[in-house]
Amino acid sequence: LIIFVSTIIIFVNAFNKSVSNNLLNNFDKVEIIKTDTIKVPDMQCEECEERLKSKLLKLKGVSKVEANAIDKIVVVDFDSEIVKLIDIKRLIAKIGYNAEEVKTTTSRRKNLPQCCQPGGHK
């Protein structure tokens, strides 16, 4: 009986140590997922929404994108350890849209389809 109890105690201690080591080893792998809303005043239609979603989802660290042309916002879920909010805004500007304080250029805006350029849906 003593040998049996000792064996169980050794097994439980080994199991606890294994679980603790796994938790410690994976601790530095925890993702820091943030959700931010970005104002995109130039977004006008579903085509704009789809363009922004598809290009932003290709950015490493971005896991989810919701674009709303009516409210003129993009909601982005991203791993802040991999990508920064300013990088997301810069990509939006590179695509051809203003993203809050990060402005696009005239040449980038002109690369958008005619309907997605400012005034294209008036």
Secondary structure as UniProt FT lines:
FT   HELIX           2..27
FT   TURN            28..29
FT   STRAND          33..39
FT   TURN            41..42
FT   HELIX           46..57
FT   TURN            60..61
FT   STRAND          62..68
FT   TURN            69..72
FT   STRAND          73..79
FT   TURN            80..82
FT   HELIX           85..95
FT   TURN            100..101
FT   HELIX           106..110
FT   HELIX           114..116
FT   TURN            118..121
//
